[in-house]
Every structure is written in C-alpha cells, then in structure tokens.
C-alpha cells in the first residue's frame, strides 16, 4: 500500500471573504486528510488562493487598490476561517508566490517547446466571474449560467493550447481509469462533451496586466486557469514534498470539473508530467434551490455558520446532510435538528452519562462486549468510495448500539465496573472513527477517558484509569 496521501482543495479566488461553499470543500478535504493520517499515512494537504486574473484586477480596482495590496488584506481572512474550522492543511499556496510563478513559466516554456502552444486570435464569449470561455451553444441569451450576468465578447490576439490534439489521449485515460472522474454520473457528462468536440483554448491575454507573463512573449499574461491548476504541481516542487506528486485526490466543486478533468490532464501530458489519480466533484450548497455564492447574495459567512451550534456541529452537518457528490439545500433549522438529536442526544448524553458513572464507580478490565471492528471495516470501505455521509451514518449506528447496551445493562443501578469498562471501550473506538469529522469533540472525549486518538488505540484494550465527569459536549439549541 502506498504510504503517502496527497489531497488538494481548489484554490479560492480572494475577491471576497470565504463563505460556506468554500468551507465545505475545505472541511471535506480536512476530514479525508485526517482519516489518512489516522491510518498512518504521510499526508500532504494543500489549500490556497488563486490570485491572478481579470476578476481580481477588476475587484481590486473597484476598491481603489492595487491587486496585490487588495489580496494581501484578504488572505488573513482565509487563514483565520480555516483556523476556526480546525482545518489541518500542510501548506497554503498563493499563486503570487514567487516559486509558483517560476514553475508556471517553466511549464509554459516546456509546453511551448513541445509545439503545443501557437499564436492566434480569440473571438468569443467570456465570463469574468467564472474566468471561463463560453460558446453560444453553451448558454442561453448569452448570459453566464452560473453568475446569471451577460457574457463579455472578447476579440484579441492570444496564444492557444492545442487541447484538440489530446482528445484521444483523454478518452483513453477515462476508459483505463474509470474512477479518474468521480462520481460516475458526472463523468458521463464530461466524456460525452470530450467525444463531441474539443477546441483549443486560449491561454493568454493582452487586455489586462494582472497575471504571469508568458516566458516567450512578455506582452501576454497567462490565462488564470492555466496558472491556477499548476498550483497542485508547484506546491510539490520543494525537495521534501517531491514524493507526494502526483496528487491522490483533487477535491473540487462540480462547477470546475471540466477544467480539472480536461484541461488539467492534457496540460500535464503535454508537459511530460504524471497525472493525478482522481478528481472528485461534490455538489453545491443551495439556498432555496439557488447556488449559494457571493454573486447571488445568499452566502452564509463562516462566523455565521460556526455561531449556529459550534464548529464540530457545522462540520458534522455539512458532511452528514447530503450524499457526498449531490447538491444540498442549506437550512439553519436542519443544522440545529442534527445538533440536538444526533450530537447532543446520542453522543453528548452518552459521554456525559457514562463519564459520570465512571467517576462514581470506576472501571474494571473486562473483555470487549460490543463488536466494533466490523464498524471500522464498513467505515473504511465507505471512505474508499468517498461515501462520507455513509461513513458517518455507520459510526452513528455504532453509537446507537452503545446507547442500547447502556439501556439494557443499566449501570447506574448496578454500578458494574466491568460493564462500564465495556461501554467506555466501545466509546473509545467510536471516537477514534469520529475524530476526522469532529476533531475538537474527539479530543475532549479522549481526554475524559484517557486514550490516544490513533489507530493503535483502536486495536488495543483501554487502559483502566481514574475518570472525571466530562464537560458538556454539545448544547441543545432552541
Ligand atoms: N479559483 C477557482 C479554482 C481554481 S482551482 C485550480 C475557483 N475559485 S472559487 O473561489 O470560485 O471557489 C470554487 C470552489 O468553491 C468550488 O469548486 C467549490 O469547491 C466551492 N464552492 C463555492 N461555492 C459553493 C457552493 N455554493 N457549494 C459548494 N461548494 C461551493 O473556482
């Protein structure tokens, strides 16, 4: 088994503060990074910001600032949001980092030398919100389907990347690696579009300045997506991180699947670089069925999200509520309901009751009664298939089973130390499985019952120790 795991989030546009949509991908990636660390793998978890391009240039201009000055003020907002949400990233890359800019130029030169870049004229439609090209065929009324704003018509000299040359290569890639694009239903859309027609795409612009200059023609700046995708590679160019390349998993939203499964592998192939193992696209969070986002004006801010019921409740809700891959409608009521019924009632009460009893009566070693290994197997299988919500469901089935055992054995009446030991042992195992989802809560439980949050602790019997009643883990919200 490969002992490293490299996972990425998209790098976000710092044209505003992050919101729940960005948090979702980042929390899911964090959870997967933590799961892989738990399994003992050496993990590289990358996130960051996508800082060039017209969108950033325009937004900065509106704010009366230079692009770099404008972005620099927003980066702390991303970093502090990720800190609040307990995101355990290993590197935060910015596309204005000098090392990244150098790698982009190096790759551009290589692709150019391979004969895959030529000069032409771009004539067509563009959405600055998406930083993407559209054709009349893609859109209704020449409006961007995501931002619902009129598209811009561009006509300028530009360099093109010979994407059309890679049609056969891409189709073979999808065929040989059926999981390269996940989930499957999304793969079909991409494959059909690739089969239909694959046009070369413009990789440079002259009508604005905020970008990386092409090494072979400094009048042009690099198209922001060509620059941005390469972050995943440039982040591994440090000596100690070279071993992580290529990525095991690019986690993204469905809106940017085309870039990651068509442009990206073709660019890598042209540059003679290895391809990532998998791209997984999750769905959108909507509010009343409309995509949540800055432009729709319905975005839930990070502090708002955390203030509803705390960080772990927010993480739990986002990963439990929808089937990973599908869209989900966000509602504060549902988050509260899950916090109260699942986290507070099932998990919180269990830990509070059992720790109170363990403080009073103590524990005495006994063979494990509740069979937790089968749950670990099921949870691992769900992780393999990225069925995150199902993994959580499975862990809560174990928690239900522990609660039933408590009801059945009534240790508050008997004061049976052995029964209490069996229950705490099962709580230990459930907590270890839960730790990637609820890192803060898992730490509190582990501290209460004195065990380590590690795979070895799952396999080993619990040490008997003096227990003190736990603090309240989840408050019920009216
Ligand atoms: N900068 C590009 C990505 C470049 S990656 C090489 C970009 N940035 S973005 O700021 O617009 O963020 C896009 C990502 O944020 C989406 O792919 C998705 O992961 C996440 N989301 C933004 N809004 C979202 C929802 N409403 N729901 C779920 N995820 C969403 O595109």
Boltz pocket constraint, residues with backbone or C-beta under 6 A from the ligand:
constraints:
  - pocket:
      binder: B
      contacts: [[A, 9], [A, 10], [A, 11], [A, 12], [A, 13], [A, 14], [A, 20], [A, 21], [A, 22], [A, 24], [A, 25], [A, 50], [A, 129], [A, 130], [A, 225], [A, 228], [A, 229], [A, 230], [A, 231], [A, 251], [A, 252], [A, 253], [A, 254], [A, 255], [A, 256], [A, 283], [A, 284], [A, 285], [A, 286], [A, 291], [A, 292], [A, 293]]
      max_distance: 6.0
